[in-house]
Amino acid sequence: MSNLNVAMLGTKGIASEIGKKGTVTDVTFYELKKGDDSVTIIEPSKYPEKLSSLFYTVEMAEFAVFVIDGIDASLGETIVMTDTVGVNKGWIILRNYIQKEQIAPLIAGTVLENYEFREYDPIALREELLKLSSEHKREPGEGSKGSCPVDSHFNVRGVGTVVLASVIDGYIRKHDKMTVYPLKREVVLKSIQKHDLDADSAVKGDHTGLALRGIESDELDRGYVVTTDKDVTMTRSFTAKIKTVKFWKEPLKDGMVMHLGHWMQMIPFRLSVSGDETTFNLDSDLIYKPGDKGVLMYLEGGKLRIVGSVIL
């Protein structure tokens, strides 16, 4: 079975015309399945009120579909987020008489320049997304290791602790011994479900339900990471150079309070600025792999709340 994670951006409510509604939090999941091919459509249901809703949606995605029927600040911010995270493939659908010439200045120099334009036809889009999924098959490597950032968690009678998570990296198998960060707790992966079907394994891109032995649901939180990867680590302070987005014009000031987004984490931190380098003093543990990208957000930023990115 292959799966493609798709961010549905721009106009709200479009995903419900393409897939079957699933889990709802500040992001809403929709499922589309045909034979061994599946698509997980993710919609930022609390955006623009909650920037985290947009960040989590885009961070989980491998493909984006922009449905544009108006040009406003939220559209611009969504384009900047998609470019900053780096979702390199997608489609643009123009409605309400919006023309390509109107959005050209907004997408110039961003990953959206490479997106293809499509007509709005839910049936055709459904078939094309399933076709993309079938071409998106990934085979696990020998001795591979995988990581799953937790989106939500709960207790199921007769099963125990279950987390919903996308495999962000690598490959996991039933009965794997895994570590839960930041607790550094060893657990056993009792079972895996993908689209409500039992599976023996999951690979990068699969949206999964994982039953864990060795931990209670109330010990978990969104952003925790379940992993077999020994390279995963955590920190509360690091120094790095910030790459600001081209639309960010304000100076970064010492003592400024911002948020760092990575996987399913969005952590407040305080800047300590010295020349071109900045020290990040985080309010809680950041879980990451060295070399990953983090997205910087300033929630008091008005029409644009995305500052830039940093290599962790």
Number of C-alpha atoms within 10 A of each C-alpha: 17 23 28 26 25 26 28 26 27 24 15 14 12 16 23 16 14 20 18 14 16 13 13 13 12 17 19 19 26 21 20 20 19 12 9 11 20 25 27 26 28 28 29 25 20 15 20 15 9 13 20 22 19 25 26 23 27 29 21 23 24 16 22 24 23 22 21 20 16 16 13 9 13 15 21 17 19 22 19 25 25 24 18 24 21 18 20 16 17 21 18 22 18 19 14 8 9 14 12 12 8 10 16 12 9 16 17 11 12 16 19 24 15 15 18 12 14 16 13 14 11 15 10 12 16 16 14 12 23 22 15 17 21 20 13 14 15 16 12 15 10 7 8 14 20 22 27 30 26 24 20 19 21 15 14 11 7 6 12 16 22 24 24 21 25 27 23 21 18 22 26 27 19 17 16 16 17 23 21 20 22 19 11 12 12 18 19 17 21 20 20 23 19 20 18 9 9 12 15 13 18 26 27 22 26 26 26 24 22 24 23 24 18 12 16 14 16 10 9 20 15 16 22 22 28 28 27 22 18 12 11 17 15 15 13 14 15 11 16 13 15 19 14 18 16 10 13 14 9 9 6 15 13 13 12 12 18 22 23 20 21 23 26 23 25 23 19 18 21 19 18 17 17 10 6 8 12 19 18 20 18 20 13 15 16 24 21 21 15 12 9 11 18 22 24 26 25 18 17 10 13 9 12 19 19 26 26 22 20 17 14 16
